[in-house]
Amino acid sequence: MVSYSEVRKTFDWNIIMKQFELNPINFLTNHESDAVIRYKNDEKSRLSFNELRVKSLHLASYLRENEGIKKGDVISVIASKKIEQVIVLLATLSLGAIYQPLFTAFGSEAIKMRISDVKPKLIFCQDDQCDKIEDVKKISLSELDSLKSGELKEVEHVSWDDPVILLYTSGTTGKPKGALISKRLFLNTYVYMKYGIGLRENDTFWNGADPGWAYGLYYGIIGPLLFGNSVIFLDEPFDPKRTMQFLEENKITNFAFAPTAYRMLARSIKEKYNLVLDRASSAGEPLNPEVIKWFKDNYNLLVKDHYGQTEVGMVVYNGWGYDEEVKPGSMGLPAPGYDVDIIEENIAVKKCTGFHFLGYLNNLEKTNEAFRGEWYLTGDNATKDEDEYFWFIGRKDDVVKVSGYRVGLFEVESVLIEHPAVLESAVVADDDEVRGHVLHAYVVLKPEFKGDDKLKKELIDFVNSKYSKHVHLEKVDFVSKLPKTESGKIQRYLLKK
């Protein structure tokens, strides 16, 4: 396998750009292999690449002729891992319109918040979600086949800086913002699938993330289609045993999911599964070292940590697509084609050919705050070592000073999760007149453990001895669950409130 330095040296954006100069639907290969496979309980449905192309162009024609959809209009979708979502996505892109995914977990108020900056021309919804939609025309996904129309003869030209996706940030620290994403997303996606995921031609690849958030949409739908691989949906609530069974039964060789899922697998799975899995990737927030160790010890499987954001895609990772040392606990190295550095203690990404963030919708102030000239500041704090490897500290809002020491809340959470009683943990900082801050942990226990004062003291002592006394972990509360975004990230600001 080629080395990381060789990939960086020979990388050329122009070679990749030539493949994607046309409208994205033209990326689709025209053959009968499976483009999308959906599993739900004992049911399995599929759509070939040729069928996907035809259905998407028919829907695009209907939307143009019957609904008046034109370039730049927003089309929203609220559904959970349905084949029809992929059809709507490609139909939207064929018209040069903007695709906006919405989570089924959203209530009507959350949906209103996300369609207030720009009103969608149309919202597609699965049957049990349509009642949440008000004041916008809606079409049930179950009606797609009844929308009769001829095939769209000519797809809209989409330039590199035209918006194609509208995605609202997950709001770990406050109200979500609408990130407008250009067609350059496809360049970032290509690079990540090749060098980060390390997608091979014969891989059975499964990204378990929901397509209502960036990682699932970018690299669970768009990514596989760019490479002619199947999109795989497991349209069921997450369950650790079911996930392991699915990996085993479908002979998944390349797997990507959120850290929450990996943590639940490591904490819940006791029996042994016969996996052929040899590449695993985690993204969304840092993966605890204890979890990485569990997969290595039990399945001889290295789970590689990857870093990115809705706004810029995946930009730092321990990639599978080249040969390079993995430093345990590190986020890895900058993605090929990207310059990444530390500015004002932030991970900063320089604008380049594959930079696809156009700004926050109707929020020039927040957009301007995020940039320092040509550099985009992610709001995530990290350090960089002498070999250019990045080491995550925490969100800018999640790094606090305690008695003059800087403490990353994620680091303390990673220590807590090593305790045998702890299933999940979240740490916040309480104001303190003497020390500036003291730390307050919220802990979800494994079912066999009982939360009492003795265990609280044991956890505090555990952190003091394993990490450092200077963190001043002084409070522990036992809770049944932690508040999270729909993509599984812990919302510490809600705990702090």
C-alpha positions as CSV (number, residue, x, y, z in Angstrom):
1,M,0.0,0.0,0.0
2,V,1.2,3.5,-0.8
3,S,2.5,5.7,2.1
4,Y,0.7,8.8,3.4
5,S,3.5,11.1,2.3
6,E,3.4,9.7,-1.2
7,V,-0.3,10.2,-1.4
8,R,0.1,13.9,-0.3
9,K,2.9,14.4,-2.8
10,T,1.1,13.1,-5.8
11,F,-2.4,14.3,-4.9
12,D,-4.1,16.4,-7.7
13,W,-7.6,17.9,-7.3
14,N,-7.9,18.4,-11.0
15,I,-7.9,14.7,-11.7
16,I,-10.8,14.2,-9.3
17,M,-12.7,17.3,-10.6
18,K,-12.8,15.9,-14.2
19,Q,-14.9,13.0,-13.0
20,F,-17.6,15.2,-11.5
21,E,-18.0,18.1,-13.9
22,L,-21.5,17.1,-14.8
23,N,-24.6,17.0,-12.6
24,P,-24.3,14.5,-9.8
25,I,-26.9,12.1,-11.2
26,N,-24.5,11.4,-14.1
27,F,-22.1,9.8,-11.7
28,L,-24.5,6.8,-11.5
29,T,-23.4,3.7,-13.4
30,N,-26.0,2.2,-15.7
31,H,-26.1,-1.5,-14.7
32,E,-28.3,-4.0,-12.8
33,S,-26.2,-4.5,-9.6
34,D,-27.7,-3.3,-6.4
35,A,-27.6,0.5,-5.8
36,V,-29.6,0.4,-2.5
37,I,-30.5,-2.5,-0.2
38,R,-32.8,-1.9,2.7
39,Y,-33.3,-4.4,5.6
40,K,-36.2,-4.1,8.1
41,N,-36.8,-7.0,10.4
42,D,-37.3,-10.0,8.1
43,E,-37.9,-7.9,5.0
44,K,-35.3,-7.0,2.3
45,S,-35.9,-4.7,-0.6
46,R,-33.5,-3.5,-3.3
47,L,-33.1,-1.2,-6.2
48,S,-30.5,-1.5,-9.0
49,F,-28.4,1.3,-10.3
50,N,-30.4,1.4,-13.5
51,E,-33.8,1.4,-11.7
52,L,-32.5,4.2,-9.4
53,R,-31.5,6.3,-12.3
54,V,-34.8,5.9,-14.1
55,K,-37.0,6.5,-11.0
56,S,-35.0,9.6,-10.1
57,L,-35.3,11.1,-13.5
58,H,-39.0,10.4,-13.6
59,L,-39.5,12.0,-10.3
60,A,-37.4,15.0,-11.3
61,S,-39.6,15.5,-14.4
62,Y,-42.7,15.4,-12.2
63,L,-41.2,17.9,-9.8
64,R,-40.3,20.3,-12.6
65,E,-43.5,20.0,-14.6
66,N,-46.1,19.6,-11.9
67,E,-44.6,21.3,-8.8
68,G,-42.6,24.0,-10.6
69,I,-39.3,23.0,-8.8
70,K,-36.4,24.9,-10.2
71,K,-32.7,25.4,-9.5
72,G,-32.0,26.7,-6.0
73,D,-35.3,25.6,-4.5
74,V,-35.2,23.6,-1.3
75,I,-36.8,20.1,-1.1
76,S,-36.9,18.5,2.4
77,V,-37.2,14.9,3.4
78,I,-38.2,13.4,6.7
79,A,-37.8,9.6,6.7
80,S,-35.7,6.9,8.3
81,K,-33.5,4.9,5.9
82,K,-35.8,4.4,3.0
83,I,-34.9,3.6,-0.6
84,E,-37.3,6.4,-1.6
85,Q,-35.0,8.9,0.1
86,V,-32.2,8.1,-2.3
87,I,-34.6,8.6,-5.2
88,V,-35.7,12.0,-3.9
89,L,-32.0,13.0,-3.3
90,L,-31.0,12.3,-6.9
91,A,-34.1,13.8,-8.4
92,T,-33.4,17.0,-6.4
93,L,-29.8,17.2,-7.6
94,S,-31.0,16.6,-11.2
95,L,-32.9,19.8,-11.0
96,G,-30.1,21.8,-9.3
97,A,-32.3,22.1,-6.3
98,I,-31.2,21.9,-2.6
99,Y,-31.7,18.7,-0.6
100,Q,-32.5,19.1,3.1
101,P,-32.7,16.0,5.3
102,L,-34.8,16.0,8.5
103,F,-34.7,13.5,11.4
104,T,-37.7,11.4,12.2
105,A,-36.8,12.1,15.9
106,F,-37.7,15.8,15.3
107,G,-41.0,17.1,16.7
108,S,-43.0,19.7,14.9
109,E,-41.3,22.6,16.7
110,A,-37.8,21.2,15.8
111,I,-38.9,21.0,12.1
112,K,-40.3,24.5,12.2
113,M,-36.9,25.8,13.5
114,R,-35.2,24.1,10.5
115,I,-37.5,25.4,7.8
116,S,-37.8,28.9,9.1
117,D,-34.7,30.3,7.4
118,V,-36.0,29.2,4.0
119,K,-39.3,27.6,3.3
120,P,-39.0,24.4,1.4
121,K,-41.1,24.2,-1.8
122,L,-42.0,20.6,-0.9
123,I,-41.5,18.1,1.9
124,F,-41.4,14.4,1.3
125,C,-42.3,12.3,4.4
126,Q,-42.8,8.7,5.4
127,D,-46.4,8.0,6.4
128,D,-46.0,8.3,10.1
129,Q,-44.2,11.6,9.9
130,C,-46.5,13.6,7.7
131,D,-48.6,15.0,10.6
132,K,-45.6,16.9,11.8
133,I,-45.6,19.1,8.7
134,E,-47.5,22.4,8.7
135,D,-47.8,25.2,6.1
136,V,-45.7,23.4,3.5
137,K,-46.9,21.1,0.8
138,K,-46.1,17.5,1.6
139,I,-46.0,14.2,-0.4
140,S,-45.8,10.8,1.3
141,L,-42.9,8.7,0.1
142,S,-45.4,5.9,-0.4
143,E,-46.9,7.9,-3.2
144,L,-43.8,8.1,-5.3
145,D,-44.7,5.4,-7.8
146,S,-48.1,7.0,-8.4
147,L,-46.5,10.4,-9.5
148,K,-46.7,9.8,-13.2
149,S,-44.4,11.6,-15.5
150,G,-42.0,11.2,-18.4
151,E,-38.3,11.0,-17.9
152,L,-36.3,14.2,-17.4
153,K,-34.4,14.7,-20.7
154,E,-31.8,17.1,-19.5
155,V,-30.5,17.5,-16.0
156,E,-29.6,21.0,-14.7
157,H,-26.0,22.1,-14.9
158,V,-24.6,22.4,-11.4
159,S,-21.4,24.4,-11.0
160,W,-18.9,23.8,-8.2
161,D,-20.1,26.6,-6.0
162,D,-23.8,26.0,-6.4
163,P,-25.5,24.9,-3.2
164,V,-26.7,21.3,-3.2
165,I,-27.3,20.4,0.5
166,L,-28.8,22.3,3.4
167,L,-28.0,20.6,6.8
168,Y,-28.6,22.0,10.2
169,T,-25.7,21.6,12.7
170,S,-26.5,19.3,15.6
171,G,-26.5,22.0,18.2
172,T,-24.3,20.5,20.9
173,T,-23.8,24.0,22.3
174,G,-27.0,25.8,21.3
175,K,-29.4,26.5,18.6
176,P,-28.6,24.7,15.3
177,K,-27.5,26.7,12.3
178,G,-28.2,26.0,8.7
179,A,-25.0,25.0,6.9
180,L,-25.2,25.5,3.1
181,I,-23.1,23.0,1.2
182,S,-21.8,23.3,-2.4
183,K,-21.2,20.7,-5.0
184,R,-17.6,20.6,-3.9
185,L,-18.9,18.1,-1.3
186,F,-18.6,15.4,-3.9
187,L,-14.8,16.0,-4.1
188,N,-14.5,15.8,-0.3
189,T,-16.6,12.6,-0.3
190,Y,-14.5,11.0,-3.0
191,V,-11.3,11.7,-1.1
192,Y,-12.7,10.4,2.2
193,M,-14.2,7.2,0.8
194,K,-10.9,6.4,-1.0
195,Y,-8.4,7.4,1.7
196,G,-10.3,7.6,5.0
197,I,-12.8,4.7,4.6
198,G,-10.4,2.9,2.3
199,L,-13.3,1.6,0.2
200,R,-12.3,-1.3,-2.0
201,E,-14.0,-2.6,-5.1
202,N,-15.0,-5.9,-3.5
203,D,-16.0,-4.4,-0.1
204,T,-19.4,-5.0,1.4
205,F,-19.6,-1.5,3.0
206,W,-22.1,-0.5,5.7
207,N,-22.4,3.0,7.2
208,G,-24.8,2.6,10.1
209,A,-25.3,6.3,10.5
210,D,-28.7,7.9,9.9
211,P,-28.9,9.8,6.5
212,G,-30.6,12.6,8.4
213,W,-27.2,13.8,9.5
214,A,-24.0,14.7,7.6
215,Y,-22.0,11.5,8.1
216,G,-24.9,9.2,7.0
217,L,-25.8,11.4,4.1
218,Y,-22.4,12.2,2.8
219,Y,-20.7,8.9,3.3
220,G,-23.5,6.5,3.7
221,I,-25.4,7.4,0.5
222,I,-23.4,9.7,-1.7
223,G,-20.1,8.0,-1.0
224,P,-20.9,4.5,-2.0
225,L,-22.8,5.6,-5.1
226,L,-19.8,7.6,-6.3
227,F,-17.8,4.4,-6.3
228,G,-20.6,2.1,-7.7
229,N,-21.0,0.3,-4.3
230,S,-24.3,-0.5,-2.7
231,V,-25.9,1.7,-0.1
232,I,-27.0,-0.5,2.8
233,F,-29.8,0.6,5.2
234,L,-30.8,-1.3,8.3
235,D,-34.1,0.5,9.1
236,E,-34.5,-0.5,12.7
237,P,-33.7,1.2,16.0
238,F,-30.1,0.7,17.1
239,D,-29.6,-2.5,19.1
240,P,-26.1,-3.8,19.9
241,K,-26.9,-7.5,19.4
242,R,-28.8,-6.9,16.1
243,T,-25.9,-4.8,14.9
244,M,-23.4,-7.6,15.5
245,Q,-25.8,-10.1,13.9
246,F,-26.2,-7.9,10.9
247,L,-22.4,-7.6,10.5
248,E,-22.0,-11.3,10.7
249,E,-25.0,-12.4,8.5
250,N,-24.2,-9.9,5.7
251,K,-20.5,-10.5,5.8
252,I,-19.7,-6.8,6.1
253,T,-16.0,-6.1,5.4
254,N,-15.9,-2.3,5.9
255,F,-18.0,-0.6,8.6
256,A,-18.5,3.0,9.7
257,F,-20.6,4.3,12.6
258,A,-20.8,6.8,15.4
259,P,-18.8,6.5,18.6
260,T,-22.0,6.0,20.7
261,A,-22.7,2.8,18.7
262,Y,-19.2,1.5,19.3
263,R,-19.4,2.3,23.0
264,M,-22.7,0.4,23.3
265,L,-21.3,-2.6,21.4
266,A,-18.2,-2.7,23.6
267,R,-20.3,-2.4,26.8
268,S,-23.1,-4.7,25.9
269,I,-21.8,-7.6,23.8
270,K,-20.8,-10.7,25.7
271,E,-21.1,-13.5,23.2
272,K,-18.7,-14.0,20.3
273,Y,-19.7,-13.3,16.6
274,N,-18.0,-14.6,13.5
275,L,-17.1,-11.4,11.7
276,V,-15.2,-11.0,8.5
277,L,-14.9,-7.3,9.2
278,D,-11.4,-6.0,8.7
279,R,-11.9,-2.2,8.4
280,A,-13.9,-0.1,10.9
281,S,-14.2,3.7,11.1
282,S,-15.7,6.0,13.8
283,A,-16.7,9.6,13.4
284,G,-18.9,12.2,15.0
285,E,-16.9,12.7,18.2
286,P,-13.7,11.2,19.6
287,L,-13.8,7.5,20.4
288,N,-12.7,6.5,23.9
289,P,-9.4,4.6,24.0
290,E,-11.0,1.9,26.2
291,V,-13.5,1.2,23.4
292,I,-10.8,0.9,20.8
293,K,-9.0,-1.6,23.1
294,W,-12.1,-3.7,23.4
295,F,-12.4,-4.3,19.7
296,K,-8.7,-5.0,19.3
297,D,-8.8,-7.5,22.2
298,N,-12.0,-9.3,21.2
299,Y,-11.9,-9.2,17.4
300,N,-8.4,-8.2,16.5
301,L,-10.0,-5.2,14.8
302,L,-8.6,-1.7,14.8
303,V,-11.3,0.9,14.9
304,K,-9.8,4.0,13.3
305,D,-10.9,7.4,14.6
306,H,-11.8,10.1,12.0
307,Y,-12.6,13.8,12.4
308,G,-14.8,16.1,10.5
309,Q,-17.8,18.5,10.6
310,T,-21.0,19.1,8.7
311,E,-19.5,22.3,7.4
312,V,-16.2,20.9,6.0
313,G,-16.7,17.1,5.8
314,M,-14.0,14.7,7.0
315,V,-10.6,16.5,7.1
316,V,-8.4,14.7,9.6
317,Y,-8.2,10.9,10.0
318,N,-6.4,7.7,10.5
319,G,-7.0,6.6,7.0
320,W,-7.4,3.1,5.7
321,G,-6.4,4.1,2.2
322,Y,-2.7,4.5,2.8
323,D,0.0,3.0,5.0
324,E,0.8,5.1,8.0
325,E,1.4,4.7,11.7
326,V,-1.6,4.9,14.0
327,K,-0.9,6.7,17.2
328,P,-3.5,5.5,19.8
329,G,-5.7,8.4,20.9
330,S,-4.8,10.6,18.0
331,M,-7.3,11.9,15.5
332,G,-4.7,11.2,12.8
333,L,-3.3,13.3,9.9
334,P,-4.8,15.9,7.5
335,A,-6.8,14.5,4.7
336,P,-5.0,14.4,1.3
337,G,-5.5,17.7,-0.5
338,Y,-6.3,19.6,2.7
339,D,-4.2,22.0,4.8
340,V,-5.2,21.7,8.5
341,D,-3.6,23.6,11.3
342,I,-4.1,25.0,14.8
343,I,-5.3,28.6,15.0
344,E,-6.4,30.2,18.3
345,E,-6.2,26.7,19.7
346,N,-8.9,25.6,17.1
347,I,-8.6,23.0,14.4
348,A,-8.5,25.2,11.3
349,V,-9.1,24.1,7.7
350,K,-7.8,26.2,4.8
351,K,-10.1,26.9,1.8
352,C,-9.1,24.6,-1.1
353,T,-10.7,23.0,-4.1
354,G,-12.5,20.5,-1.9
355,F,-13.8,23.1,0.6
356,H,-17.6,23.0,0.3
357,F,-19.0,25.2,3.1
358,L,-20.8,28.3,1.7
359,G,-21.8,29.8,5.0
360,Y,-24.7,29.7,7.5
361,L,-28.1,30.5,6.1
362,N,-29.3,34.0,7.0
363,N,-26.6,34.3,9.6
364,L,-23.7,36.4,8.3
365,E,-22.5,37.1,11.8
366,K,-21.9,33.4,12.7
367,T,-20.4,32.8,9.2
368,N,-17.9,35.7,9.6
369,E,-17.0,34.5,13.2
370,A,-16.0,31.1,11.8
371,F,-13.3,32.5,9.4
372,R,-9.8,34.0,9.8
373,G,-9.1,35.0,6.2
374,E,-8.8,31.8,4.2
375,W,-9.0,29.6,7.3
376,Y,-12.2,28.1,8.7
377,L,-12.2,27.7,12.5
378,T,-14.0,24.5,13.6
379,G,-14.6,25.5,17.2
380,D,-12.8,22.2,18.2
381,N,-9.7,22.5,20.3
382,A,-6.7,20.2,19.6
383,T,-3.0,20.1,19.7
384,K,-0.5,19.0,17.0
385,D,2.6,17.0,17.6
386,E,6.0,17.1,15.8
387,D,4.8,14.5,13.3
388,E,1.7,16.6,12.4
389,Y,-0.7,14.2,14.1
390,F,-3.7,16.0,15.7
391,W,-4.9,15.3,19.3
392,F,-8.4,16.3,20.3
393,I,-9.0,18.2,23.5
394,G,-12.7,19.2,23.2
395,R,-15.1,21.6,21.8
396,K,-14.1,25.2,22.4
397,D,-17.0,25.4,24.9
398,D,-15.9,22.1,26.6
399,V,-12.4,23.1,27.6
400,V,-12.4,24.8,31.0
401,K,-9.9,26.1,33.5
402,V,-9.8,24.5,36.9
403,S,-7.4,26.0,39.5
404,G,-5.4,27.5,36.6
405,Y,-5.2,24.2,34.7
406,R,-6.9,23.6,31.3
407,V,-9.1,20.5,31.4
408,G,-10.9,18.9,28.5
409,L,-14.2,17.5,29.6
410,F,-14.0,14.6,27.1
411,E,-10.7,13.5,28.7
412,V,-12.4,13.1,32.1
413,E,-15.4,11.2,30.4
414,S,-12.9,8.8,28.8
415,V,-11.4,8.0,32.3
416,L,-14.9,7.5,33.8
417,I,-15.9,5.0,31.1
418,E,-13.0,2.8,32.0
419,H,-14.7,2.1,35.4
420,P,-16.5,-1.3,35.2
421,A,-19.8,0.2,36.5
422,V,-20.0,3.0,33.9
423,L,-22.0,2.6,30.7
424,E,-21.8,6.3,29.6
425,S,-20.7,9.5,31.1
426,A,-20.9,13.3,30.5
427,V,-19.0,15.9,32.4
428,V,-19.8,19.6,32.8
429,A,-18.1,22.5,34.6
430,D,-19.8,24.2,37.5
431,D,-18.7,27.7,38.4
432,D,-16.6,27.9,41.6
433,E,-15.5,31.1,43.3
434,V,-12.1,29.7,44.4
435,R,-11.1,27.3,41.6
436,G,-12.9,29.0,38.7
437,H,-14.7,25.7,37.9
438,V,-15.2,22.3,39.5
439,L,-16.4,19.3,37.5
440,H,-19.8,17.6,37.7
441,A,-20.3,14.2,36.2
442,Y,-23.5,12.6,35.0
443,V,-23.2,8.9,34.8
444,V,-25.4,6.1,33.2
445,L,-24.6,2.9,35.0
446,K,-24.7,-0.7,33.7
447,P,-27.9,-2.5,34.8
448,E,-26.1,-4.7,37.3
449,F,-24.8,-1.7,39.3
450,K,-26.7,0.4,41.9
451,G,-26.0,4.1,42.2
452,D,-25.3,5.2,45.8
453,D,-23.0,7.4,47.7
454,K,-20.3,4.7,48.0
455,L,-20.1,4.4,44.2
456,K,-20.1,8.2,43.8
457,K,-17.0,8.4,46.0
458,E,-15.4,5.4,44.2
459,L,-15.8,7.2,40.8
460,I,-14.4,10.5,42.1
461,D,-11.4,8.6,43.6
462,F,-11.1,6.6,40.3
463,V,-10.7,9.9,38.3
464,N,-8.3,11.4,40.8
465,S,-6.0,8.4,40.7
466,K,-6.3,7.6,37.0
467,Y,-6.2,11.1,35.6
468,S,-5.3,13.9,38.1
469,K,-6.5,15.4,41.3
470,H,-6.4,18.9,39.7
471,V,-9.5,18.3,37.7
472,H,-11.6,18.6,40.9
473,L,-14.4,16.2,40.0
474,E,-16.6,16.9,43.0
475,K,-20.1,15.9,42.0
476,V,-21.5,12.7,40.5
477,D,-25.2,12.3,39.5
478,F,-26.6,9.0,38.3
479,V,-29.1,9.3,35.4
480,S,-31.0,6.9,33.2
481,K,-29.9,8.5,30.0
482,L,-27.9,11.5,28.6
483,P,-29.3,14.2,26.4
484,K,-28.0,13.8,22.9
485,T,-28.4,15.2,19.4
486,E,-30.1,13.1,16.9
487,S,-26.6,12.0,15.6
488,G,-25.6,10.8,19.1
489,K,-23.5,13.6,20.3
490,I,-23.8,14.5,24.0
491,Q,-25.5,17.9,24.6
492,R,-23.5,19.1,27.7
493,Y,-25.1,22.5,27.6
494,L,-28.5,20.9,28.5
495,L,-26.9,19.2,31.5
496,K,-25.3,22.5,32.5
497,K,-28.7,24.2,32.4
